[in-house]
Amino acid sequence: MKRVFSAFVLSAALCTTPVFAGAEDAPKPKKEGPAKAGWSDKEGVKEHVLKHVKYPATRADLIKACNGMADVPQEDKDKFAKKLPDKTYNSPEEVLKALGEK
């Protein structure tokens, strides 16, 4: 019984060693720093404005559509809401111009 227990402890130690061995090399989470100057996915923002909104659209309509898109990072959603002036937009080009992207 002693040998079985010893073998179990030894095999458990060997199995878990590689997991802990690379822990020092694992990437550390990034600290929150100053906000980025641009979008995390500039082309994605343009695509959503061009293809996923029915125009004319108000600022509220655009923000609602943006917030409903799971693939848009929260950072971009917040920036979109902050940068977009309150008005009704007749085309995607107007939205991109208002965001400074055209």
C-alpha positions in Angstrom: 0.0 0.0 0.0 2.9 2.3 0.8 4.3 1.7 -2.7 1.0 2.5 -4.3 0.7 5.7 -2.4 4.3 6.7 -3.2 3.8 6.0 -6.8 0.6 8.1 -6.8 2.3 11.1 -5.2 5.2 10.8 -7.6 3.1 10.6 -10.7 0.9 13.5 -9.5 4.0 15.6 -8.9 5.4 14.8 -12.4 2.0 15.5 -14.1 1.6 19.0 -12.5 5.3 20.1 -12.8 5.0 21.4 -16.5 2.0 23.5 -15.6 3.9 25.4 -12.9 7.2 25.4 -14.7 6.1 27.9 -17.3 4.1 30.1 -14.9 6.9 32.7 -14.8 6.9 33.0 -18.6 3.2 33.5 -18.9 2.2 36.9 -20.3 1.1 39.3 -17.7 -2.2 41.2 -18.1 -1.8 44.6 -19.5 -2.3 47.5 -17.1 -4.9 50.1 -18.0 -3.1 53.0 -19.5 -4.2 56.0 -21.4 -6.9 55.5 -24.0 -5.8 54.6 -27.5 -6.0 57.3 -30.1 -7.8 55.1 -32.6 -10.3 52.2 -32.8 -9.2 48.7 -31.9 -10.7 47.6 -35.2 -11.1 50.6 -37.5 -12.3 48.5 -40.5 -14.8 46.7 -38.3 -16.3 50.0 -37.2 -16.6 51.1 -40.8 -18.2 47.8 -41.8 -20.8 48.0 -39.1 -21.7 51.6 -39.9 -21.9 50.8 -43.6 -23.8 47.4 -43.5 -25.6 47.0 -40.2 -27.6 50.2 -39.8 -30.7 51.3 -41.6 -30.6 55.0 -42.6 -31.8 57.6 -41.7 -30.7 56.9 -38.2 -30.4 59.0 -35.0 -27.5 59.0 -32.7 -29.6 56.8 -30.3 -30.3 54.3 -33.1 -26.6 54.1 -34.0 -25.5 53.6 -30.4 -28.2 50.9 -29.9 -27.1 49.1 -33.0 -23.4 49.3 -31.9 -24.2 48.1 -28.3 -26.1 45.1 -29.8 -23.0 43.8 -31.7 -21.2 41.2 -29.7 -18.1 41.4 -31.8 -17.4 45.1 -31.1 -15.1 45.6 -28.2 -16.6 47.6 -25.3 -13.8 50.1 -25.7 -15.0 50.9 -29.2 -18.6 51.0 -28.1 -17.7 53.6 -25.5 -15.6 55.7 -27.9 -18.4 55.5 -30.6 -21.0 56.9 -28.1 -18.6 59.6 -26.8 -17.5 60.8 -30.3 -20.8 60.7 -32.2 -22.7 64.1 -32.2 -26.4 64.1 -31.5 -28.2 64.4 -34.8 -30.0 62.3 -37.4 -27.7 60.8 -40.0 -28.9 60.1 -43.6 -26.0 57.9 -44.7 -23.0 55.9 -43.4 -20.7 58.5 -44.9 -22.2 61.2 -42.6 -21.5 58.9 -39.6 -17.9 58.3 -40.6 -17.4 62.0 -41.2 -18.8 62.8 -37.8 -16.4 60.2 -36.3 -13.5 61.7 -38.1 -13.0 58.6 -40.2 -13.6 60.0 -43.7 
